[in-house]
Amino acid sequence: MFRYEVTRTRPEYLRGAMPPKVAQRRIQEILCNGELLWKLRPRSYGRANILVAHALNHDLECLELEYPTFMTR
């Protein structure tokens, strides 16, 4: 279940961790920085953060998060 061979994550490392849905909500709050996701528009995204990383589509898919493509690099 934890794919230890790949991640080296053990069940005991996750005891006391925040639930996935709470983590998803918190990540979305950090990315949007108080802006409503549906209000974000190209060149007019207010305080929301531009997300920069390698293989973002895969990361966002794994986190089950949606973020506008114009806000990613």
C-alpha positions in Angstrom: 0.0 0.0 0.0 2.8 2.5 0.8 5.1 1.4 -2.0 8.0 1.3 0.4 10.4 0.3 -2.3 9.8 3.6 -4.1 8.9 6.1 -1.4 10.5 4.6 1.7 7.3 5.6 3.5 6.2 3.3 6.3 2.8 3.3 8.0 4.3 4.5 11.2 5.5 7.6 9.5 2.0 8.6 8.7 0.5 8.2 12.2 -0.8 11.5 13.3 -0.6 13.0 9.8 -3.4 15.2 8.6 -6.1 13.4 6.6 -5.7 13.7 2.8 -8.8 15.8 2.3 -7.6 18.3 4.9 -4.2 18.4 3.1 -5.8 19.0 -0.2 -7.9 21.9 1.1 -4.8 23.4 2.8 -2.7 23.1 -0.4 -5.5 24.8 -2.4 -5.7 27.6 0.2 -1.9 28.2 -0.1 -2.0 28.2 -3.9 -5.0 30.5 -4.1 -3.9 32.8 -1.3 -7.4 34.0 -0.5 -8.5 34.3 -4.1 -11.5 32.3 -5.3 -10.3 29.7 -7.8 -13.2 30.3 -10.2 -12.4 34.0 -10.3 -8.8 33.6 -11.5 -8.2 34.9 -15.1 -5.0 35.1 -17.2 -3.1 38.3 -16.3 -5.5 39.0 -13.5 -5.0 36.5 -10.8 -4.7 38.8 -7.8 -2.9 37.3 -4.8 -2.9 33.7 -6.1 0.4 31.9 -6.5 2.0 30.7 -9.7 2.9 27.1 -9.3 6.3 26.1 -10.7 7.5 22.5 -10.7 8.5 19.5 -12.8 5.6 17.2 -14.0 2.9 19.4 -12.5 0.1 17.6 -14.2 1.1 14.3 -12.6 1.5 15.9 -9.1 -1.9 17.7 -9.3 -3.6 14.6 -10.5 -2.1 12.5 -7.6 -3.3 15.2 -5.1 -6.7 15.3 -6.9 -6.4 19.1 -7.2 -7.4 21.4 -10.0 -5.4 24.5 -10.8 -5.6 26.7 -13.8 -3.0 25.9 -16.5 -2.2 29.6 -16.9 -1.1 29.6 -13.3 1.5 26.8 -13.8 5.0 26.9 -15.2 
